[in-house]
Amino acid sequence: MVSKIAANKPNSYLLFNGDEAVARGALEANVKVAAAYPGTPSTEILEAIAGVAKQFGIYAEWSINEIVSMEVAVGASMAGVRSIVSMKHVGLNVASDAAMTLAYTGVVGGLVIAVCDDPAMHSSQNEQDTRYFAVHSNIPLLDAGSPQEAYEMTRDAFELSEKLQLPVIVRLTTRVAHGKARVQIREFQDLRRDAKFDKDGPKWVMVPQNALRQHRVLKGRLAEAARLVNASKFNVLEDNGKDVGIIGSGIGFYHAKSLLNPQQFSWLKLGFVYPFPRELVRKFASNLKKLIVVEELRPYVEDNLRGLDVEILGKNQLGLDEIGEFSPDGLRDAFAKLGFADPAQKPVCLDLPQRPPGLCPGCPHRAFYYALDTVNQFIKCDADKCSGCEICEYVCSAEKEHVFNPSKSRIRALRLNVLFNMAVTCRACIDAPCVKVCARDALSQSKENGVIIVDESKCDGCGWCIEACEYGAMTLHPVTRKVMVCDICGGEPACITECPESALTFAGRSDDKVVAGDIGCYTLGCLPPVSAVQTCLCMGAGISQAAGMVHAGVKDKAFAVIGDSTFFHGGMPGLLNIAYNKANVCVVVLDNRTVAMTGHQPTPESGKTAMGDDAKTVKIAAIAKSLGIDKVNVVDPYDIEQTRQLLRATMDFKGPSVIVVERPCPLKIEKGAVRQVQDSCNGCGVCVKAFGCPAISLTVERAEIDPTLCAGCGVCEQVCPFDAIRSIEQK
Amino acid sequence: MTLDLIFTGIGGQGVVVLSDIFCEAALLDGFDVAKAEIHGMAQRGGSISAHVRVGEKVLSPLIEQGKADVIVGFEVLETARALTMLKPQGTVIVNTKYIPPSGQLVGSTKPLTTEALLAIIQEGALKVHQVDGLALAGKLGNFMVVNTILLGAVSALPNMPLKEASFQEAIASRLKEKYIKLNLKAFQLGRENVLLV
């Protein structure tokens, strides 16, 4: 299959998404260097260029983060060739240090910054509006409302950039970037430029005296841009001689035009939006009584209409807000409010369960989170379900003492008040106070799962441990007068299976650890049943957030989970910082050898470049050591027991440490042996309720594994307390 | 002429690829086409749907509620969810496979069955073509072609403005050489499934 991007068929129509359209525009404009860090919905721009880079004599790279990619593009531009850097909106925050001053230095070769905003946050953590970054940085911005525009704008942006000697932002939104449409292409330009850096230009050295001068130069270039913008072909005026005009930018404008009768209004579609085309807008408004503004996110166009002698109908008047993206239905209702359209149909809403995204079958992240969740295993009671029936007490005494005698039970059903019942057993505390307080060394704690072990030959029934236990989990045996405590029955507790209210579950201790998260597939670990990830701010933030909590005095053991690519992107400074400032944080690098969330791009560890060449393989454990972390361990998350042991040792460790959790993304490798549920399954539901693999479903009697979904990782085999899951071959 | 379709299913089922092929076929027949879809997070087992609009000139890729001519459902729950998009006189093509969402596994949402969902779909649309994609794919010995079977079914709908040959050409241009023959067979099987009803 030949890449469509490279098709040499001028004037033909091709199906491109907005990202591919940007890539095609850049190819036609003879771009020489392209760099990016993957980020939805911008990823396919560099992917498309890299796919044909060698054929076109282009250098394309996945940089380790957005500011690096921008600096690479800037270097190329300084050398006189055309370059493009692409990123998602929040990536521009990372690159902003370079971008802000780049406006001062200006460019030589045309430099296009393609930025994809994500209204409605389909795959992002905020919905910032890049049009305001253009104002903030003084960088001209073209706002694409369709793939055709994304293509045209990118192609022309290089020329505009060279004319103004400024970088130019081409802004897309998710519905443009990931929407596909018919795009009419043109021919490839051939500029034949040699790269050469003019070393004498003091404009590159931004010491104050040069920067002051360049700031003035920038303002001059902007004034030139402000003149060009009024005649730009991307600002399309369609005067139908009507009293009511509609102005807007981005795809929202086309949603509106699509559902209204075009002949009923005059239209002004803005594409070149910064600097703002004041003259053109004034001319458009001069014949109108009313001017309706249609734009997603912030009221950028609307704010620029102040002072016009026309009634402005903006976000407030239309009842449209700055949050989320426009739907045609929402727009229809807005126009209906003004009497310009019939209201949207309101179909009967069916009450159907949602299907949120989750970790895939076989995902090593799930295996790790499960191990983390069960580091210290104990039996947890859901007080909302517990009826106080005491069946668990009878079951326990029968299991352990072969009698039905609640006074010999290791679990206690408590009636705390009329409405509140709860069963309590040992919580397997870290640094268990019962063990510390025992004067006769009769108590110890299992290194494997945190269970308290009683040496009955040493226990004299003094009862200090009973005093020390906050949970009331230790009791004296009524006959032997030795202390007794729940030992989780070797992982197969009968009380859980026999509880008539299903109030008892097998759980780990989430209340003595904080788990700061980061950005990637593993953020989905915030979802039940693992519910492990407690924060997600920005790339690389988790490590430092965890450190901040520790320095503030949080007593819980602090973990920071971060993916391999996120670690390379923004985690390394945070890691060096905790090594230097001695924060008691365990950094867990969930290393699946790829940028999974954005579609499996290579990383510095994968040994391949964006163009498919071999590369040096950089090991994360080696980086951690060289950044000053002494305690660095590597573990395979598919081995739950080993992972748990390592985590237990870490729980007791004071100081910065790193665990590299290594297992390739299952979507990238061949499936293992599919697992099957055996007849010995008793339907306890641990594999579904605690582990939560989407390939496993649960009926009343037993679990079932869907063979078309099972990835064959085999972790469920280790999770099942009854040895009821085997691979098909084993059967 | 305009034709608005919703392709819906679960991330990984091929909703994106199939709707791509549909768009390519529309392009071959000289139509304008626009499509909206979401990548990224939706890949991870979540709901996914693509809006496809075909016509002489298409401005916006998004379809209004209650305006879609056809829903192509890869899975019954997602198809039922998409019914709000369908015209009163619209058509549904549904693969009769139910994949319970993870919420249902943990017991936080009410249990549903394939039959209950199909009943909802039958009630919500004027014309419904049920396609047992897995069984048909089984005949060809490859479960991966369920989506191509559905495409065949779509292509055979009455009033479909796109030519059969355009679909076949679009399939051939999109797939790897070794899969083309199998998928063309699957396409034919899907066509017959609708034509023979």
Chai-1 contact restraints between the chains, C-beta under 6 A:
chainA,res_idxA,chainB,res_idxB,connection_type,confidence,min_distance_angstrom,max_distance_angstrom,comment,restraint_id
A,L15,B,C23,contact,1.0,0.0,6.0,A-B,restraint_1
A,L15,B,E24,contact,1.0,0.0,6.0,A-B,restraint_2
A,L15,B,L27,contact,1.0,0.0,6.0,A-B,restraint_3
A,T40,B,G40,contact,1.0,0.0,6.0,A-B,restraint_4
A,H122,B,I38,contact,1.0,0.0,6.0,A-B,restraint_5
A,S123,B,G40,contact,1.0,0.0,6.0,A-B,restraint_6
A,S123,B,M41,contact,1.0,0.0,6.0,A-B,restraint_7
A,R175,B,A36,contact,1.0,0.0,6.0,A-B,restraint_8
A,H178,B,E37,contact,1.0,0.0,6.0,A-B,restraint_9
A,H178,B,H39,contact,1.0,0.0,6.0,A-B,restraint_10
A,G179,B,A36,contact,1.0,0.0,6.0,A-B,restraint_11
A,G179,B,P61,contact,1.0,0.0,6.0,A-B,restraint_12
A,K180,B,C23,contact,1.0,0.0,6.0,A-B,restraint_13
A,K180,B,K35,contact,1.0,0.0,6.0,A-B,restraint_14
A,A181,B,A34,contact,1.0,0.0,6.0,A-B,restraint_15
A,R182,B,D32,contact,1.0,0.0,6.0,A-B,restraint_16
A,R182,B,V33,contact,1.0,0.0,6.0,A-B,restraint_17
A,Y254,B,L59,contact,1.0,0.0,6.0,A-B,restraint_18
A,Y254,B,S60,contact,1.0,0.0,6.0,A-B,restraint_19
A,H255,B,S60,contact,1.0,0.0,6.0,A-B,restraint_20
A,K257,B,L59,contact,1.0,0.0,6.0,A-B,restraint_21
A,S258,B,L59,contact,1.0,0.0,6.0,A-B,restraint_22
A,S258,B,S60,contact,1.0,0.0,6.0,A-B,restraint_23
A,P328,B,L62,contact,1.0,0.0,6.0,A-B,restraint_24
A,P328,B,E64,contact,1.0,0.0,6.0,A-B,restraint_25
A,D329,B,E64,contact,1.0,0.0,6.0,A-B,restraint_26
A,D329,B,Q65,contact,1.0,0.0,6.0,A-B,restraint_27
A,Q345,B,Q65,contact,1.0,0.0,6.0,A-B,restraint_28
A,Q345,B,G66,contact,1.0,0.0,6.0,A-B,restraint_29
A,P347,B,Q65,contact,1.0,0.0,6.0,A-B,restraint_30
A,P347,B,G66,contact,1.0,0.0,6.0,A-B,restraint_31
A,P347,B,T84,contact,1.0,0.0,6.0,A-B,restraint_32
A,L352,B,A80,contact,1.0,0.0,6.0,A-B,restraint_33
A,L352,B,R81,contact,1.0,0.0,6.0,A-B,restraint_34
A,P353,B,P101,contact,1.0,0.0,6.0,A-B,restraint_35
A,P353,B,G103,contact,1.0,0.0,6.0,A-B,restraint_36
A,P353,B,Q104,contact,1.0,0.0,6.0,A-B,restraint_37
A,P353,B,T109,contact,1.0,0.0,6.0,A-B,restraint_38
A,R355,B,G46,contact,1.0,0.0,6.0,A-B,restraint_39
A,R355,B,S47,contact,1.0,0.0,6.0,A-B,restraint_40
A,R355,B,P101,contact,1.0,0.0,6.0,A-B,restraint_41
A,P356,B,G46,contact,1.0,0.0,6.0,A-B,restraint_42
A,P357,B,M41,contact,1.0,0.0,6.0,A-B,restraint_43
A,P357,B,A42,contact,1.0,0.0,6.0,A-B,restraint_44
A,P357,B,R44,contact,1.0,0.0,6.0,A-B,restraint_45
A,P357,B,G45,contact,1.0,0.0,6.0,A-B,restraint_46
A,P357,B,G46,contact,1.0,0.0,6.0,A-B,restraint_47
A,G358,B,R44,contact,1.0,0.0,6.0,A-B,restraint_48
A,G358,B,G45,contact,1.0,0.0,6.0,A-B,restraint_49
A,G358,B,S102,contact,1.0,0.0,6.0,A-B,restraint_50
A,P529,B,V106,contact,1.0,0.0,6.0,A-B,restraint_51
A,V688,B,L105,contact,1.0,0.0,6.0,A-B,restraint_52
A,P694,B,G45,contact,1.0,0.0,6.0,A-B,restraint_53
A,P694,B,S102,contact,1.0,0.0,6.0,A-B,restraint_54
A,S697,B,P100,contact,1.0,0.0,6.0,A-B,restraint_55
A,S697,B,L105,contact,1.0,0.0,6.0,A-B,restraint_56
A,L698,B,L105,contact,1.0,0.0,6.0,A-B,restraint_57
